Amino acid sequence: MSDVAEKLLECVDQLPETTAQEVLDFAEFLLQREAVREDRELSWAQQPSMTDWDNADDDAWNHAPAV
């Protein structure tokens, strides 16, 4: 366990249960926000390559039936 995690655990252990729950809720929010940020960054990274696939020559594929 990292030093930060150990210090956090020590602090949370001293808090009342309801306040510790708030810390947990906030930590889970931060994890969710990080996951959304990673998804957004992956999407942005893909955008330049999408211009290669979105062109008049490939327009016929826009109406192809799904398999």
N, C-alpha and C positions, 0 to 999 in steps of 0.2 A: 504494500500500500504506500502511496506517495506521502510526502510530508504534509502536503495540502489536505489530502483526504484524511489523514490522521488528526490534524488540527481541527478540521471540520467536524469529524466524529466526536472529538472531545467537547467542542462547543455545543453541538446538538444534544449530547448526553446530559448537559446541564440545563437544558431548556425544558419548560413545561410541555407536556404532550401536545397540546393544541398549537403551541408555537413551533415545535419540532415538525408538526404536520405542515405548517406553512412553509418551512424551509424545504421539506420534501416536495411540496407542490411547486415551489419555485424552481427547484433543481430539475423536476420533470418538464416544466415549461421550457427551461433552457435547452434541455436535450431535444425536445420537439422542435424548437426554433432552429437549432443547429441542423437537424435532419432536413427541415424545409429549405434552409440556406444551401445545403449540399445539393438537393434536388434542383434548385433554381440555378446553381452554378453549372451543373451538368447540362441542363437545358440550354443555358447560354452558350456553353462550349460547343453544343451541337448545331447551333444556328448557322454558322458559316458553311457547314457542309450541306445544309438543307437547300441552299441555292443550286447545288449541283443536281439535286433530285427534282427540283420544282422548275421545270422549263417546258417550253412548247413541245419539244420532241417527245416528252414523257407524258403529255396530257392524256393520252389514251388510257393510261393506268389509273387515272382518277376515277374512271367509271367501270373498272374491272370488277367482276363479282368476287365476293369474298369466298375463300376456300373453306 
